[in-house]
């Protein structure tokens, strides 16, 4: 007797309840999540992240609201997933910044500068970090275990390796330092530094890099 996976069973139940996805069923859970995130981002463009409801996402995707809840616990979970998906592309774009012979903190500053510029040119990132949405996005991501895991993979391990080489302070956990990096860059993405503060590079070098430098 064939035993369907929970995802297949849930999808079948959704189809019986209201014809979810129409005639174009997703091939797997990953594709289903991608479609829901695309629908969410379209709603964000129309209403803004804060005003977007789960029912709006369901209507845009052509599914029942229960289908959205199957994949995402609430609208904050959708927002975090959308933000992480957007940042994944940005992390890829700045990867060359890490592969140079410069000291670690110089590479970090270069990656931050390139990443912030990429975020400002990304339509989805701009929606999530603009002044009236930035605080909501920041708090949602900081409360997410998924975000902590992604941050550890993207940055925490690099900081830990740098600490072992003596290039970064080792009296504070790498995970904490990674959060410092994202907190400062989140602020800079939503509100660029002024010339009086030395511009964005000045903030990154004299505040962020100095904070992570080894203690003497």
N, C-alpha and C positions, 0 to 999 in steps of 0.2 A: 504494500500500500504506500502511495506517495505521500510524503509529509511536506507541505509547503512551509517556507520560511515565514516568520512573523510579518516581514515586509510584504510578501506576496499575499498572505492572508488578509492583512489590513487593506491592501490595495483592492483586492477582490470585493471586500465588504464595502469599501468606498464606491466602487463601480456600481454595485447593486443598489446602494442607497441613493445615488444621484448622478450616475454617469460621469464620474470624475475623469478628467483628462480628455474627455471626448473620445474620438477614435484613435488618437495618437498616444498610446500608453508609453510611459517611460520604460526603458529597458532594465533599469536597476535603481537602487536607492540613490546612488550618486547623481544619476541623471534627474531623478525626481527632485532632489534637493536643489540642483542647479536651476531647474525651471522655476521653482518657488522663489529662489533668490533673485532670479531675473525679474519675476513678477513684482517682488518686493521693491526692487530698485526702480522699476517703472512707477510704482506708487510713491516712492520717496520723491521722485522728480515732480510729481503732480501735487502731493500734499505735504511733503516733508516727512522725515522719519518719525517725529514725535506724534504727528496726527494720523499716521498710517495705522490702520487696524488689521487684525488677522482676517476679518471678513473682506477687507479691501484686497488683500493679497490673494485670498481664495478666489474672489471674483475675477481678478486679473488673470490668474492661472487657469481658470476654468475648472476648479475643483470645489469639493465641499470644504467648509471650514474645518471639519474634523480631520481632513487629510493634511491640512497645514499643521494642525496640532500634533498629528502623528510624528511629523518630522522635526518640529520645533516646539519647545515647551510653551513659549509665549513670544510676544513681539520683540522683547529685548533679545531673546535668543536668535531671532531672525536678524536683527540689527548687528549683533556681534558676528554672526556667520558672514554677513555681507561685508563687514569691515575687514574681517580676517581674509576673506577671499580677495578683496581689493589690495590689501597689504601684501598678500602672497606675490602678486604681480610686481609690486614695487620692490620687494626684497630681491626678486630675480633681476630686476633692472639695475640694482646697485651692487650686485655680486662682484663685478670687476673691481670695485673700490677696495674690496678686502684682499685682492690678490696682487699686492704691490710689495715693495721692499721697505715701505715707510713704517715708522713705529706704529704700534697698535692704536694709540689715541689719535694720531693723524689719520689713520685709515677710518677710524670711527667717525671723526668729524666729516671726512669726505663722503662717507656713506650716508650720514645724516643730511648733509646738504643736498646730495643727489636725490635721496628719498623724499625729502620735503618738497623739492621742486616737482618730482613725479606725482606726489599726492595732490599738489595744487592744479595739475593739468589733467587729473583723472576726474571725469564727471561724477562718478559715484563717491570718490573720496571727498570731493568738494561739497557734496550734499551732506556728508556725515560730519564734516569738521568746520562748517561755516559757523559764525559766531552764535547764532541762535540754536544750533544743534550740538555744538561741540561738547558742552558739559554733559548732556544726556548720553552721547556716544561714549565719552570717556568713562563715566561711572558704570555704564553697562558692560564695557569691555573689562574694566578692572575687577568687576565682580564675577567674571566668567572663568571657570576652570579651563575651558577650551582655550581661552586667550592666554592664560598662564602657561599652558603646555606649548602653544605656538611660540610664545615669547622666549621660553627656555630654549626651544630648538633654534630659533632664528638668531638670538643674541646672547642668551645666558651662557651657552657652551663656549662661545667665542670669548666672553669675558672671563670665564673660569680658566680657559687655556692661557689667556694673557696674564692672569693673576699668578699662575704657576711659573710663568716666565719672568715675573717681577715687573711687568709693564703696567699693572693695574693694582690698586690697593687690595689686600687680602684680609682686611679686618672686618669687611662687610660681605655678606653672602652675594654671589654673582646674580642670583635672582632679584635681590633688592637693587643692585646696581642697574640691572636691565630695566627695572621699573623706573628708576631715575631717568634713564635715557629716554624711555617712551614718554614720560610725563613732560619733560622739557621739550621734546620734539612735537608732541601733541599741541602744546601751547604755541610753538613757532609755526606749525602748519596752519593753525586757525588764525593767528595774528602775528605776522612777520615782525621781526625786531626792527627798531628804528635805528637810524644812523647814529644817533646820540649814544646808543648802547653798543656801538661797534658793528651793527648789522647782525645778520644771522650767524655768520662765521665767528664774530666776536663773542657772542653769547655762548656758542658751542665750545670755543677754545678756552675762554676765561671763566666760564661757569661749569659747563658739563665736563670737559676734559680735566679741568683742575680738580673737580670733585672726585674723579675716578683715579687720579694720579696716585702712585704709591706714597704711603706715609713715610716721612723721613725721621 
